Amino acid sequence: MKFLSLTLATLAGMLISTYALPGPLPKLETSTLLAEFDVDEPIPSINATEHNLAARDFKVRTLSCAGNSAKWAADTEQPFREVGKNYDLAGKNMAEVASQFCAEVSGHTFTTEVDSIQKHYWFRNTFESFPLPFVPVRISVVNFHSTPGKIVFKDCAEKMAKVISGCTAKGKPSRKDYFRGGFVTGEDKIAYSIHCAEKYCR
């Protein structure tokens, strides 16, 4: 067991030091993302106070969480860094990372084509049987239904916060170390998604 732990730790260091994911990231496919979630799943109740969210209407059409079907979990309080970048995210949390993503992609315009914009980040793994001590988390905005529109920072940040709040394990306080992925769609049917980027998470 000690040998396995050392092996994983060594591998983790190698991967993080080279800023590379363990294997190439495939092009985002709509069918793949849709398969990860039940798009007709009803919106569960959200404890806005517990998750430090404003108690107001986010105009969310659907919230879907991966739940028990996911084979991964991430600690929302422990991001490492953005994949391919050489700066650390120490001291930030998933909501702050998602908000930074929204600021960077704000203004991106969707046409009548299926399209997405995404970035990948390393977060500490908290799923017992996951093969690595960290998870490649994909934060993305996806235009599933070819709806013309533009990403607005405020709207994006609020919807990402809704995903994090709704798909983090519940408890008192909530288990912020056990996020398993999900997405929300707004009235425009554009999806705001946070999920593991690799197939071995499913």
C-alpha positions as CSV (number, residue, x, y, z in Angstrom):
1,M,0.0,0.0,0.0
2,K,2.8,2.4,0.8
3,F,4.4,1.6,-2.5
4,L,1.2,2.4,-4.3
5,S,0.8,5.7,-2.5
6,L,4.4,6.7,-3.3
7,T,3.8,5.7,-7.0
8,L,0.7,7.8,-7.2
9,A,2.3,10.8,-5.5
10,T,5.3,10.6,-7.9
11,L,3.0,10.3,-10.9
12,A,1.0,13.3,-9.6
13,G,4.1,15.4,-9.3
14,M,5.2,14.5,-12.7
15,L,1.9,15.4,-14.3
16,I,1.4,18.6,-12.4
17,S,5.0,19.7,-13.1
18,T,4.5,19.3,-16.8
19,Y,1.0,20.8,-16.7
20,A,-0.5,18.0,-18.7
21,L,-3.5,15.8,-18.3
22,P,-3.0,12.0,-18.2
23,G,-3.9,11.5,-21.8
24,P,-5.1,13.8,-24.6
25,L,-8.4,15.6,-24.1
26,P,-10.9,14.8,-26.8
27,K,-12.9,17.5,-28.5
28,L,-16.0,18.2,-26.6
29,E,-19.0,16.3,-28.1
30,T,-22.6,17.3,-27.3
31,S,-23.6,13.6,-27.2
32,T,-20.9,12.9,-24.6
33,L,-22.0,15.7,-22.3
34,L,-25.7,14.8,-22.7
35,A,-25.0,11.2,-21.7
36,E,-23.4,12.4,-18.4
37,F,-26.6,14.0,-17.1
38,D,-30.4,13.6,-17.1
39,V,-31.4,16.8,-18.8
40,D,-35.0,16.4,-17.6
41,E,-34.1,16.0,-13.9
42,P,-36.1,18.3,-11.7
43,I,-34.3,21.1,-9.8
44,P,-33.5,20.1,-6.3
45,S,-33.9,22.5,-3.4
46,I,-30.9,24.7,-2.7
47,N,-29.8,26.0,0.7
48,A,-28.7,29.5,-0.4
49,T,-27.6,30.6,3.1
50,E,-25.4,27.5,3.6
51,H,-23.6,28.1,0.4
52,N,-23.3,31.8,0.6
53,L,-25.5,32.5,-2.4
54,A,-28.0,35.3,-2.7
55,A,-31.5,34.0,-2.1
56,R,-33.0,35.1,-5.5
57,D,-34.1,33.8,-8.8
58,F,-31.2,32.6,-11.0
59,K,-33.6,32.0,-13.9
60,V,-32.4,28.4,-14.1
61,R,-34.4,26.0,-16.2
62,T,-32.8,22.8,-15.2
63,L,-30.1,21.7,-12.7
64,S,-28.7,18.2,-13.2
65,C,-26.1,16.6,-11.0
66,A,-24.0,13.5,-11.8
67,G,-24.7,12.0,-8.4
68,N,-23.9,8.4,-7.7
69,S,-23.2,7.6,-11.3
70,A,-20.0,9.6,-11.1
71,K,-16.7,7.8,-10.4
72,W,-15.0,10.9,-9.1
73,A,-15.3,13.6,-6.5
74,A,-13.4,16.9,-6.1
75,D,-12.6,19.1,-3.1
76,T,-14.1,22.5,-4.0
77,E,-11.7,24.1,-1.5
78,Q,-8.5,22.7,-3.1
79,P,-7.8,23.6,-6.7
80,F,-4.2,23.2,-7.9
81,R,-3.8,25.1,-11.2
82,E,-5.2,25.5,-14.6
83,V,-4.0,22.8,-17.0
84,G,-1.3,24.2,-19.2
85,K,-0.6,27.2,-17.0
86,N,2.3,27.8,-14.6
87,Y,0.4,29.7,-11.8
88,D,-1.0,28.1,-8.7
89,L,-4.6,28.5,-7.5
90,A,-3.8,28.1,-3.9
91,G,-6.1,30.0,-1.6
92,K,-9.0,30.0,-4.1
93,N,-12.1,27.7,-4.2
94,M,-14.1,26.3,-7.0
95,A,-16.5,29.2,-7.1
96,E,-13.7,31.7,-7.4
97,V,-12.1,29.6,-10.2
98,A,-15.4,29.4,-12.0
99,S,-15.9,33.1,-11.6
100,Q,-12.4,33.7,-13.0
101,F,-13.3,31.4,-16.0
102,C,-16.5,33.4,-16.5
103,A,-14.6,36.7,-16.6
104,E,-12.2,35.3,-19.2
105,V,-14.9,34.0,-21.5
106,S,-17.4,36.9,-21.0
107,G,-18.4,38.3,-24.3
108,H,-18.0,35.1,-26.2
109,T,-20.7,34.9,-28.9
110,F,-22.7,31.8,-29.8
111,T,-24.2,31.5,-33.3
112,T,-26.7,29.0,-34.6
113,E,-24.1,26.2,-34.4
114,V,-23.6,23.7,-31.6
115,D,-20.6,25.2,-29.8
116,S,-18.7,25.3,-26.5
117,I,-16.0,27.1,-24.6
118,Q,-14.1,25.4,-21.9
119,K,-11.0,25.3,-19.6
120,H,-9.5,22.5,-17.4
121,Y,-8.3,22.7,-13.9
122,W,-6.7,20.3,-11.4
123,F,-8.6,19.8,-8.1
124,R,-7.8,17.4,-5.2
125,N,-9.6,14.1,-5.6
126,T,-11.7,12.8,-2.7
127,F,-13.2,9.7,-4.3
128,E,-11.7,6.6,-2.7
129,S,-11.2,4.4,-5.7
130,F,-10.1,7.2,-8.2
131,P,-6.8,6.3,-9.7
132,L,-5.1,9.7,-9.1
133,P,-4.9,12.1,-6.1
134,F,-6.3,14.9,-8.3
135,V,-9.1,15.3,-10.8
136,P,-9.0,17.1,-14.2
137,V,-12.1,19.3,-13.9
138,R,-13.7,20.9,-17.0
139,I,-15.5,24.2,-16.6
140,S,-17.5,25.0,-19.7
141,V,-20.4,26.8,-21.3
142,V,-22.1,24.7,-24.0
143,N,-24.6,25.8,-26.6
144,F,-26.5,22.5,-27.0
145,H,-29.4,23.8,-28.9
146,S,-27.7,26.1,-31.4
147,T,-29.1,29.2,-29.6
148,P,-27.7,32.6,-30.7
149,G,-26.4,34.4,-27.6
150,K,-23.5,35.9,-25.7
151,I,-21.8,34.9,-22.4
152,V,-22.4,37.6,-19.8
153,F,-20.0,37.5,-16.8
154,K,-22.7,38.0,-14.1
155,D,-25.1,35.4,-15.5
156,C,-22.3,32.9,-16.0
157,A,-20.9,33.3,-12.5
158,E,-24.3,33.0,-10.9
159,K,-25.1,29.8,-12.8
160,M,-21.7,28.2,-12.0
161,A,-22.3,29.0,-8.3
162,K,-25.7,27.3,-8.7
163,V,-24.0,24.2,-10.0
164,I,-21.4,24.1,-7.2
165,S,-24.1,24.7,-4.6
166,G,-26.6,22.1,-6.0
167,C,-24.1,19.4,-6.7
168,T,-22.0,19.5,-3.6
169,A,-22.8,16.7,-1.0
170,K,-25.3,18.0,1.5
171,G,-24.7,18.1,5.2
172,K,-24.4,20.5,8.2
173,P,-22.2,22.1,7.1
174,S,-22.2,20.9,3.5
175,R,-19.4,18.6,2.4
176,K,-17.5,21.0,0.2
177,D,-14.8,18.3,-0.2
178,Y,-17.3,16.1,-2.2
179,F,-18.4,17.8,-5.5
180,R,-19.4,15.3,-8.2
181,G,-20.2,17.5,-11.2
182,G,-23.3,18.9,-12.8
183,F,-24.7,21.6,-15.1
184,V,-27.5,24.1,-15.3
185,T,-29.4,25.5,-18.3
186,G,-30.9,28.9,-18.4
187,E,-33.9,30.2,-20.2
188,D,-31.9,30.4,-23.4
189,K,-31.1,26.6,-23.0
190,I,-27.3,27.3,-22.9
191,A,-25.6,25.0,-20.4
192,Y,-23.1,26.0,-17.7
193,S,-21.2,22.8,-16.7
194,I,-18.6,21.7,-14.3
195,H,-17.5,18.1,-14.6
196,C,-14.5,15.8,-14.8
197,A,-12.8,16.1,-18.2
198,E,-11.8,12.5,-18.7
199,K,-13.7,9.3,-19.7
200,Y,-12.3,7.4,-16.7
201,C,-14.5,9.5,-14.5
202,R,-17.6,7.7,-15.8
